[in-house]
């Protein structure tokens, strides 16, 4: 049993080394101005960056423009990238910064404008927490129920105040580790965990109200809600 565990650990280490080696090669090409490397960067990280920015801004057009600006700034600033963090966390840090700046501008200039329409992503799909993705084996009725819950989760997530919302998005939707979230937001691990607790609790309270409206009882008795707000600590 110990041998198997040791082999698995060695396998993970070897895999991590291979990933770092590949990333180091990409970074070297990016720093040399390679257009192919830049195309790889966009293809590999565009969806994740757009998803993060969209959830901060809640506007597809603004999110698309800001995402483009993120990659432009990354390309221009690549020569200053020191490799202390991964490419992913570095890009996400830029994305949070740019989206936060855009959001502040929006509140200053467009805060009186509102929209009642649902906001899909670039592919026409609605975003949802990873833990409440539809099970393909479910019945049509169950699929509809999960879809309604997913849309409501997105709606209520937007009402969770910053900086708690972005922390929840990075950890529970984008799947970053606590350490990566700390790197992206440039805060301590303790602050990450504190913000997660408050963000998850705020989301849970808003979902409880929705479930009561539907006559389904308390939120912690509904599987879809429970999976949305209970995230295993790693």
C-alpha positions in Angstrom: 0.0 0.0 0.0 2.8 2.4 0.9 4.6 1.5 -2.3 1.5 2.3 -4.3 1.1 5.7 -2.5 4.8 6.4 -3.1 4.5 5.6 -6.8 1.4 7.9 -7.0 3.4 10.7 -5.3 6.3 10.3 -7.7 3.9 10.2 -10.6 2.4 13.5 -9.4 5.8 15.1 -9.0 6.9 14.0 -12.4 3.7 15.4 -13.9 4.2 18.7 -12.1 7.8 18.9 -13.4 6.6 18.2 -16.9 3.9 20.9 -16.7 6.5 23.5 -15.3 8.9 22.6 -18.1 6.2 23.1 -20.8 5.2 26.4 -19.2 8.8 27.6 -19.0 9.2 26.9 -22.7 6.0 28.8 -23.5 7.1 31.7 -21.4 10.5 31.8 -23.2 8.7 32.0 -26.5 6.3 34.7 -25.3 9.2 36.8 -24.1 10.8 36.5 -27.5 7.6 37.8 -29.1 6.4 34.6 -30.7 2.9 35.0 -32.2 2.4 31.2 -32.0 3.0 31.3 -28.3 0.6 34.2 -27.9 -2.1 32.3 -29.9 -1.5 29.3 -27.6 -1.9 31.6 -24.5 -5.2 32.9 -25.7 -6.5 29.5 -26.8 -5.5 27.9 -23.5 -6.7 30.6 -21.1 -9.3 32.7 -22.9 -12.4 30.9 -21.6 -11.2 30.9 -17.9 -10.3 34.6 -18.1 -13.5 35.6 -19.8 -15.6 33.6 -17.2 -13.9 35.3 -14.3 -14.2 38.8 -15.8 -17.9 38.2 -16.8 -18.8 37.3 -13.3 -17.3 40.5 -12.0 -18.8 42.7 -14.6 -22.1 40.9 -15.6 -22.0 42.3 -19.1 -20.9 40.2 -22.1 -19.7 43.1 -24.2 -17.7 44.7 -21.3 -16.4 41.3 -20.4 -15.2 40.6 -24.0 -13.5 44.0 -24.2 -11.8 43.6 -20.8 -10.7 40.1 -21.6 -9.0 41.4 -24.8 -7.3 44.1 -22.7 -6.1 41.4 -20.2 -4.3 39.5 -23.0 -2.8 42.7 -24.5 -1.4 43.7 -21.1 -0.1 40.2 -20.5 1.7 40.2 -23.9 3.1 43.7 -23.3 4.2 42.8 -19.7 5.5 39.3 -20.4 9.1 40.5 -20.3 8.5 41.5 -16.7 7.0 38.2 -15.7 9.4 36.7 -13.2 7.9 33.2 -12.9 7.1 33.5 -9.2 3.6 32.4 -9.9 2.1 30.2 -12.7 0.9 31.8 -15.9 -2.7 31.1 -14.9 -2.6 32.9 -11.6 -0.6 35.8 -13.2 -3.3 36.1 -15.9 -6.1 35.9 -13.3 -4.4 38.6 -11.3 -4.4 40.9 -14.3 -8.0 39.9 -15.1 -9.2 40.8 -11.6 -7.4 44.1 -11.7 -8.8 45.1 -15.1 -12.3 43.9 -14.3 -12.3 45.8 -11.0 -11.1 49.0 -12.7 -13.9 48.5 -15.3 -16.4 47.9 -12.6 -15.5 51.1 -10.8 -15.8 53.0 -14.0 -19.2 51.5 -14.6 -20.4 52.5 -11.2 -19.2 56.0 -11.9 -20.7 56.4 -15.4 -23.4 53.8 -15.9 -24.7 52.8 -12.5 -28.2 54.2 -13.4 -28.5 51.8 -16.3 -30.1 48.5 -15.6 -31.1 45.4 -17.6 -33.7 42.7 -16.8 -32.4 40.4 -19.5 -30.5 37.2 -18.8 -26.8 37.5 -19.7 -25.4 34.4 -21.5 -21.8 33.8 -22.2 -20.1 34.2 -25.6 -21.4 30.8 -26.7 -24.9 31.4 -25.6 -24.6 29.3 -22.4 -25.4 30.3 -18.9 -22.7 30.0 -16.3 -23.2 27.9 -13.1 -21.3 26.6 -10.1 -19.3 23.5 -11.0 -21.1 21.5 -8.4 -24.5 21.9 -9.9 -23.8 21.0 -13.5 -26.7 19.0 -15.0 -26.3 15.2 -14.8 -26.9 13.9 -18.3 -28.7 10.9 -16.8 -31.4 13.0 -15.2 -35.0 13.2 -16.4 -36.2 16.3 -18.3 -38.1 17.5 -15.2 -34.9 17.2 -13.1 -32.9 18.9 -15.8 -35.3 21.8 -15.8 -35.2 22.0 -12.0 -31.4 22.1 -12.0 -31.4 24.7 -14.8 -33.7 26.9 -12.8 -31.5 26.5 -9.8 -28.3 27.2 -11.8 -29.7 30.4 -13.2 -30.9 31.5 -9.7 -27.5 30.8 -8.3 -25.9 33.0 -10.9 -28.4 35.8 -10.2 -27.9 35.6 -6.5 -24.1 35.3 -6.8 -24.1 38.7 -8.5 -25.7 40.1 -5.3 -22.9 38.9 -3.1 -20.7 41.9 -2.3 -17.1 42.2 -3.3 -14.5 41.1 -2.5 -16.4 38.0 -1.3 -17.9 37.2 -4.7 -14.6 37.2 -6.6 -13.1 34.9 -4.0 -16.0 32.5 -4.3 -15.7 32.5 -8.1 -12.0 31.8 -8.1 -12.2 29.0 -5.5 -15.6 27.4 -6.1 -16.1 28.0 -9.9 -12.7 28.3 -11.4 -11.3 25.7 -9.0 -8.2 27.5 -7.9 -6.5 26.3 -4.8 -6.4 28.5 -1.7 -2.8 29.3 -2.4 -3.6 30.3 -6.0 -6.5 32.5 -4.9 -4.2 34.2 -2.5 -1.7 34.8 -5.3 -4.3 36.2 -7.7 -5.8 38.5 -5.1 -2.5 39.2 -3.4 -3.9 38.5 0.1 -3.1 36.0 2.9 -4.5 32.5 3.1 -6.3 33.5 6.2 -8.0 36.3 4.4 -8.9 34.0 1.5 -10.6 31.5 3.9 -12.4 34.4 5.8 -13.8 35.8 2.5 -14.9 32.4 1.4 -16.8 31.8 4.6 -18.6 35.1 4.3 -19.2 34.8 0.6 -20.6 31.3 0.8 -22.8 32.2 3.8 -24.1 35.3 1.9 -24.9 33.1 -1.1 -26.5 30.4 1.0 -28.8 32.9 2.7 -30.0 34.3 -0.6 -30.7 30.8 -1.9 -32.6 29.9 1.2 -35.1 32.7 0.4 -35.5 31.3 -3.2 -36.2 27.8 -2.0 -38.8 29.1 0.5 -40.4 31.0 -2.3 -40.7 27.7 -4.2 -42.3 26.0 -1.2 -39.5 23.5 -1.0 -38.5 24.0 2.6 -35.1 25.1 3.8 -32.2 25.5 1.4 -30.0 23.0 3.3 -32.7 20.3 2.5 -32.4 20.9 -1.3 -29.7 18.8 -2.9 -29.0 21.4 -5.7 -28.6 24.2 -3.1 -26.6 22.1 -0.7 -24.1 21.1 -3.5 -23.8 24.8 -4.4 -22.9 26.0 -1.0 -21.1 23.1 0.6 -17.6 22.9 -0.8 -15.2 20.4 0.6 -12.2 21.9 2.3 -8.9 20.8 0.6 
